[in-house]
């Protein structure tokens, strides 16, 4: 990290800022009420105090107790001994009516007394009530910025943007500040979605100005989704299924959905530009869970997917070639290298294809003595058979799954509107996957859930997903 950078304590934000805020700079943190401005500021102070820097928090709106209590709720105990002796909290809520000169003098006096290297004024909007004219605000900011630059104190100036307005504060702050970051609380498909925009930052090349973030257990900028290699492979060990539900293959997804009820149809709706690895990380552990417990799996993969890529992916969960030969069947409609897993279907004869699929499913069920998992990509159906034939196939498979106590997972891509609606009607669980500027998100239609950010985690020795709530 460059010596003239001050870390915010928010890892991916610091990376976007080339190491952090410019040392001695003044940055506006602007946003509507409830967008996370105070939490971002608190993370900034917590990071500094934890590193042994003296910090000053000036509260002009909520008060000292409210600030400390709020930070404690997200796991940032600013009253702990290692941080408390480095953090000074000035509660000026009750004295802000005494006049601008008095307030500025008190702030600068405390800066000198504490020799603070980090300052947060929360909020400048409350302080501006003491200004008689807009020019007073500009003069005050210039004076304050010079004092801060001389003391090399890096400052966050919290500023409210009224709901429905795009104007930042009095309109003069942005011309004086070295940096501007705007926080927004949006609604995406009925759920809260948060974004931070780096509008400007002195001496910093901003390659990507927009960043998704969550307030779950602190202020966290969300990563762009990347497929990561498994460095220390290990065999996936499935959880024990409940009496009426299957383990989803992911503990976090179990908590969200309650598990997949035996005999049910599950629908995964994929939005535009979803990398193939994302749905693979949802159904892959589930597939491995069935195979590792000696249960059969039938798979009708998406167009363009090969048997070899599927079997190679399953090897990352410790599934052996022998287990695949015995328990996994992958339906194909194009000539491929023959393997014991291939299940050739005839795209020109739907009845023959359905019989082949049905007979193989019955054989797996009979030989294992257990219900089986069926995974079907709707785009393969629609590109192979007519709409009515595809719907008939789905209806039959959903009914057979319900009667045998197995599990049917349907996946759709954009453009399959008719099949998508039908699949949703069949499904007991309906999850949606979105790509929001490279951040992968998931929410539930059935059951209804907030948004979760998806990231890949291979720490257990196999590919998996983490699900972070967006609050």
C-alpha positions in Angstrom: 0.0 0.0 0.0 1.2 3.5 -0.8 2.5 5.5 2.2 0.1 8.3 1.5 -3.0 6.1 1.7 -5.2 5.6 4.7 -7.2 2.3 4.8 -10.9 2.5 5.4 -10.9 -1.0 6.9 -13.3 -2.1 4.1 -11.1 -4.4 2.1 -12.6 -4.2 -1.4 -13.2 -0.5 -1.1 -9.6 0.0 -0.2 -8.6 -2.0 -3.3 -10.9 0.2 -5.5 -9.2 3.3 -4.0 -5.7 2.0 -4.8 -5.0 1.3 -1.1 -7.4 3.7 0.7 -8.2 7.3 1.0 -5.5 9.9 0.3 -3.8 10.9 3.5 -5.0 14.2 4.9 -7.9 14.3 2.5 -11.6 15.3 3.1 -14.1 12.9 1.6 -17.9 13.4 1.5 -20.0 10.4 2.4 -23.4 11.3 1.0 -26.6 9.4 0.8 -30.3 9.2 1.7 -31.2 8.3 5.3 -30.6 4.7 6.1 -28.0 4.0 3.4 -25.1 3.1 5.7 -23.2 6.3 6.0 -22.6 6.1 9.8 -21.6 2.5 9.5 -19.0 3.2 6.8 -17.7 6.0 9.0 -17.6 3.8 12.0 -15.6 1.1 10.1 -13.1 3.9 9.1 -12.6 4.9 12.8 -12.5 1.3 14.0 -9.8 0.5 11.5 -7.7 3.4 12.6 -8.1 2.8 16.4 -7.3 -0.9 15.9 -4.0 0.2 14.3 -3.1 2.5 17.1 -4.2 5.8 15.5 -6.0 8.5 17.5 -9.5 9.1 16.0 -12.2 11.6 16.6 -15.9 11.1 16.0 -18.0 14.3 16.1 -21.7 13.6 16.5 -24.2 16.3 15.6 -27.2 14.2 14.9 -27.6 10.9 16.8 -25.5 11.3 19.9 -22.6 9.3 21.4 -24.6 6.5 23.0 -26.6 5.7 19.8 -23.4 5.6 17.7 -21.6 3.2 20.0 -24.6 1.0 20.4 -25.1 0.9 16.6 -21.5 -0.1 16.0 -21.7 -2.8 18.7 -24.7 -4.4 17.0 -22.6 -5.1 13.9 -19.6 -6.5 15.9 -17.5 -3.4 16.2 -17.0 -2.8 19.9 -15.5 0.7 20.1 -15.6 0.6 23.9 -13.1 -2.3 24.0 -9.8 -1.4 25.7 -7.7 -1.7 22.5 -9.8 0.8 20.6 -11.4 3.0 23.3 -8.2 4.7 24.4 -7.6 5.7 20.7 -11.1 7.0 20.0 -12.6 10.2 21.2 -16.4 10.7 20.8 -17.6 14.3 20.9 -21.3 14.6 21.4 -22.3 18.0 20.1 -26.0 17.3 19.6 -27.0 19.5 22.5 -24.5 22.4 21.8 -25.0 22.8 18.0 -27.3 25.8 18.6 -24.5 27.8 20.2 -23.2 29.0 16.9 -20.9 28.0 14.1 -17.8 29.6 15.5 -18.1 27.8 18.8 -18.6 24.4 17.1 -15.7 24.8 14.7 -13.5 25.9 17.6 -14.5 22.9 19.7 -13.7 20.5 16.9 -10.4 22.0 16.0 -9.4 22.2 19.6 -10.2 18.6 20.2 -8.2 17.7 17.1 -5.2 19.5 18.4 -5.6 18.1 21.9 -6.0 14.4 20.8 -3.6 14.7 17.8 -6.2 12.6 15.9 -5.3 11.3 12.5 -8.8 10.4 11.6 -11.9 12.6 11.9 -15.6 11.9 11.2 -18.2 14.8 11.3 -21.6 13.2 11.4 -23.3 15.0 10.0 -22.3 18.2 8.1 -26.0 18.5 7.3 -26.7 19.1 11.0 -23.8 21.5 11.2 -25.0 23.5 8.2 -28.1 24.5 10.2 -25.8 27.1 11.8 -25.0 28.7 8.5 -26.8 31.9 7.6 -25.7 31.9 4.0 -24.4 29.3 1.6 -21.1 31.2 1.3 -20.6 30.6 5.0 -20.5 26.9 4.4 -17.9 27.2 1.7 -15.7 29.5 3.8 -16.0 27.1 6.8 -15.1 24.1 4.7 -12.1 25.8 3.2 -10.8 26.8 6.6 -11.5 23.3 8.0 -9.8 21.6 5.0 -6.7 23.7 5.5 -6.5 22.8 9.2 -6.9 19.2 8.4 -4.3 19.2 5.7 -1.8 20.8 8.1 -2.4 18.2 10.7 -2.6 15.4 8.1 -5.9 14.3 9.5 -8.0 12.2 7.1 -11.6 13.2 7.3 -15.0 11.9 6.4 -17.8 14.4 6.2 -21.2 12.7 6.4 -23.8 14.5 4.3 -27.5 13.8 3.9 -29.2 13.7 0.5 -33.0 14.2 1.1 -35.2 11.4 -0.2 -36.2 12.2 -3.8 -33.3 14.7 -4.3 -30.0 14.2 -6.1 -28.4 17.4 -4.6 -25.6 16.8 -2.2 -26.0 18.9 1.0 -25.9 22.6 0.3 -24.3 22.1 -3.1 -20.9 23.5 -2.1 -19.4 20.6 -0.3 -18.6 18.6 -3.4 -16.4 21.5 -4.8 -14.3 21.7 -1.7 -13.9 18.0 -0.9 -11.1 15.8 -2.2 -13.4 12.9 -2.6 -17.1 12.0 -2.9 -18.7 8.7 -2.3 -22.5 8.3 -2.6 -24.4 5.5 -1.0 -27.7 4.3 -2.4 -30.5 2.0 -1.3 -32.3 0.6 -4.3 -35.0 -2.0 -4.8 -34.3 -5.0 -7.1 -37.2 -7.3 -7.7 -38.8 -6.2 -4.4 -35.7 -6.6 -2.3 -33.1 -4.2 -0.9 -30.0 -3.7 -3.0 -27.2 -1.3 -2.0 -24.6 0.4 -4.1 -21.7 2.8 -3.5 -20.5 5.1 -6.2 -17.0 6.6 -6.0 -17.8 9.9 -7.8 -14.3 11.3 -7.4 -11.1 10.8 -5.3 -8.1 13.0 -5.6 -5.0 11.4 -7.1 -6.8 8.1 -7.6 -7.6 6.2 -10.8 -11.1 4.8 -10.4 -11.4 1.9 -12.8 -14.9 0.8 -11.5 -17.0 3.5 -9.8 -20.0 1.4 -8.8 -19.8 -1.3 -6.0 -22.5 -3.3 -4.4 -22.4 -3.6 -0.6 -24.2 -5.0 2.4 -24.6 -3.9 6.0 -24.7 -7.5 7.2 -22.4 -7.7 10.2 -20.5 -4.5 9.2 -20.0 -2.6 6.0 -18.8 -5.0 3.3 -18.3 -4.2 -0.4 -19.3 -7.3 -2.4 -16.8 -9.0 -4.7 -17.3 -9.6 -8.4 -17.9 -13.3 -9.0 -14.9 -15.3 -10.1 -14.4 -19.0 -10.6 -11.6 -20.2 -8.4 -9.5 -23.4 -8.6 -9.6 -26.0 -5.7 -6.1 -26.0 -4.3 -6.5 -28.8 -1.7 -9.1 -31.2 -3.0 -11.1 -33.3 -0.6 -14.2 -35.5 -0.8 -17.5 -33.9 -0.1 -19.2 -35.3 2.9 -23.0 -34.8 2.7 -25.1 -33.9 5.7 -27.7 -36.4 7.0 -31.0 -35.7 5.4 -34.0 -34.9 7.6 -37.0 -37.2 7.7 -39.0 -35.1 5.2 -36.3 -33.0 3.5 -33.1 -33.5 1.5 -30.0 -31.5 2.3 -29.5 -29.0 -0.5 -25.7 -29.5 -0.6 -25.1 -26.1 1.0 -25.7 -25.4 4.8 -26.5 -21.7 4.1 -29.1 -22.7 1.5 -30.5 -25.2 3.9 -31.2 -22.4 6.4 -32.9 -20.3 3.7 -35.1 -22.9 2.2 -35.4 -25.4 5.1 -34.0 -28.0 2.7 -35.7 -29.6 -0.3 -38.8 -31.5 0.6 -38.8 -35.1 -0.6 -40.8 -35.6 -3.7 -40.7 -31.9 -4.6 -39.8 -30.0 -7.8 -37.2 -27.2 -7.4 -36.9 -24.4 -9.9 -33.8 -22.3 -10.4 -34.5 -19.3 -12.7 -31.3 -18.0 -14.3 -31.2 -14.3 -15.3 -29.2 -12.9 -18.2 -25.4 -13.3 -18.3 -25.1 -15.9 -15.5 -21.8 -17.8 -15.8 -22.4 -21.6 -16.1 -20.3 -22.1 -13.0 -22.9 -20.4 -10.8 -25.8 -22.9 -11.3 -23.1 -25.7 -11.3 -22.1 -24.7 -7.8 -25.8 -25.0 -6.7 -26.6 -28.4 -8.2 -23.0 -29.8 -8.1 -23.0 -30.4 -4.3 -26.5 -31.7 -4.4 -25.5 -34.2 -7.2 -22.5 -35.2 -5.1 -24.7 -35.6 -2.1 -26.9 -38.1 -3.8 -24.0 -40.0 -5.5 -21.9 -40.2 -2.3 -24.9 -41.7 -0.5 -25.3 -44.3 -3.3 -28.4 -42.8 -4.9 -28.9 -42.4 -8.6 -28.8 -39.1 -10.6 -30.4 -38.4 -14.0 -29.1 -35.2 -15.7 -30.3 -33.5 -18.8 -27.6 -30.8 -19.1 -27.8 -27.4 -20.9 -27.1 -27.0 -24.6 -23.4 -27.0 -25.3 -22.4 -29.0 -22.2 -20.4 -32.2 -22.6 -20.4 -35.4 -20.6 -16.7 -35.1 -19.9 -17.0 -31.6 -18.4 -19.8 -32.8 -16.1 -17.9 -35.8 -14.9 -14.7 -33.8 -14.4 -16.6 -31.3 -12.4 -18.0 -34.0 -10.1 -14.5 -35.3 -9.5 -13.8 -32.1 -7.6 -16.3 -33.4 -5.0 -14.4 -36.7 -4.7 -16.9 -38.6 -6.8 -15.1 -41.5 -8.3 -15.3 -42.8 -11.9 -16.8 -46.0 -10.6 -19.5 -44.2 -8.7 -20.4 -42.2 -11.8 -20.5 -45.4 -13.9 -22.9 -46.9 -11.4 -25.1 -44.0 -10.4 -24.9 -41.1 -12.9 -26.7 -40.9 -16.3 -26.2 -37.9 -18.5 -28.7 -37.5 -21.4 -27.3 -36.5 -24.7 -29.0 -35.7 -28.1 -25.8 -35.4 -30.1 -23.0 -37.9 -30.8 -20.4 -37.9 -28.1 -17.6 -40.2 -26.9 -19.4 -43.3 -25.5 -19.1 -43.7 -21.8 -21.2 -45.7 -19.3 -22.8 -42.4 -18.2 -24.1 -41.5 -21.6 -27.9 -41.8 -22.1 -28.6 -41.2 -25.7 -32.0 -39.5 -26.6 -33.5 -39.2 -30.0 -34.4 -35.5 -30.7 -36.8 -36.7 -33.5 -38.8 -39.1 -31.3 -40.1 -37.7 -28.1 -41.9 -40.9 -27.1 -38.8 -43.0 -27.6 -36.7 -40.5 -25.6 -39.1 -40.3 -22.8 -39.2 -44.1 -22.6 -35.4 -44.4 -22.5 -35.2 -41.7 -19.8 -38.1 -43.3 -17.8 -36.7 -46.9 -18.0 -33.2 -45.8 -16.9 -34.6 -43.8 -14.0 -36.7 -46.8 -12.9 -33.6 -49.1 -13.1 -31.5 -46.8 -11.0 -34.4 -46.5 -8.4 -34.8 -50.3 -8.4 -31.1 -51.2 -8.1 -30.2 -48.7 -5.4 -33.5 -49.1 -3.5 -33.6 -45.3 -3.0 -35.2 -42.3 -4.7 -33.2 -40.5 -7.3 -32.3 -37.0 -8.3 -33.3 -35.6 -11.7 -31.7 -32.3 -13.0 -33.3 -30.9 -16.2 -32.3 -27.7 -18.1 -35.4 -26.3 -19.8 -33.4 -24.9 -22.8 -32.4 -28.4 -23.8 -36.0 -29.4 -23.8 -37.2 -26.4 -25.8 -34.5 -26.8 -28.4 -35.1 -30.5 -28.8 -38.9 -30.8 -28.6 -42.0 -28.7 -29.2 -43.4 -26.6 -26.3 -46.3 -29.0 -25.7 -44.0 -32.0 -25.6 -41.7 -30.2 -23.2 -44.5 -29.4 -20.8 -45.8 -32.9 -21.0 -42.3 -34.2 -20.1 -42.0 -31.9 -17.1 -45.5 -32.7 -15.9 -44.8 -36.5 -16.0 -41.4 -36.1 -14.3 -42.8 -33.9 -11.6 -45.6 -36.4 -10.9 -43.2 -39.4 -10.9 -40.8 -37.6 -8.6 -43.6 -36.8 -6.2 -44.8 -40.5 -6.2 -41.3 -41.9 -5.6 -40.1 -39.4 -3.1 -37.1 -38.3 -5.2 -36.2 -34.7 -6.2 -36.6 -32.9 -9.5 -34.5 -29.7 -10.2 -35.5 -27.6 -13.2 -33.3 -24.8 -14.5 -34.2 -22.1 -17.1 -32.2 -19.5 -19.0 -33.5 -16.2 -20.4 -35.9 -16.6 -23.4 -37.7 -19.7 -22.1 -40.7 -17.7 -20.9 -43.4 -20.3 -21.4 -41.4 -23.1 -19.9 -40.3 -20.8 -17.1 -43.8 -20.0 -16.0 -44.8 -23.7 -16.2 -41.8 -24.7 -14.1 -42.6 -22.1 -11.5 -46.1 -23.4 -11.2 -44.8 -27.0 -10.7 -42.2 -26.0 -8.2 -42.4 -26.0 -4.4 -39.1 -24.0 -4.2 -38.4 -21.2 -6.7 -35.0 -19.4 -6.6 -33.8 -16.7 -8.9 -30.1 -15.9 -9.8 -29.2 -12.3 -11.0 -26.1 -10.8 -12.4 -25.8 -7.2 -11.2 -22.7 -5.7 -12.8 -20.7 -8.8 -12.2 -22.0 -9.5 -8.7 -24.0 -12.7 -8.5 -27.2 -12.4 -6.4 -29.9 -14.9 -5.4 -33.4 -14.4 -4.0 -36.3 -16.7 -3.3 -39.8 -16.4 -4.9 -40.9 -19.6 -3.0 -40.1 -19.2 -0.2 -39.8 -15.4 -0.4 -36.4 -14.2 0.7 -34.2 -11.1 0.6 -31.3 -10.9 -1.8 -28.1 -12.9 -1.1 -24.7 -12.2 -2.7 -23.0 -15.3 -4.0 -19.3 -16.0 -3.8 -17.2 -19.1 -4.4 -15.6 -20.8 -1.4 -13.3 -23.8 -1.9 -11.9 -23.8 1.7 -13.5 -27.2 2.4 -11.7 -28.9 -0.5 -14.5 -28.7 -3.0 -16.3 -25.9 -4.9 -19.1 -24.3 -2.9 -21.0 -21.1 -2.5 -21.2 -18.6 0.3 -24.5 -16.6 0.6 -24.3 -13.2 2.2 -27.5 -11.4 3.0 -27.9 -7.9 1.6 -29.4 -5.7 4.3 
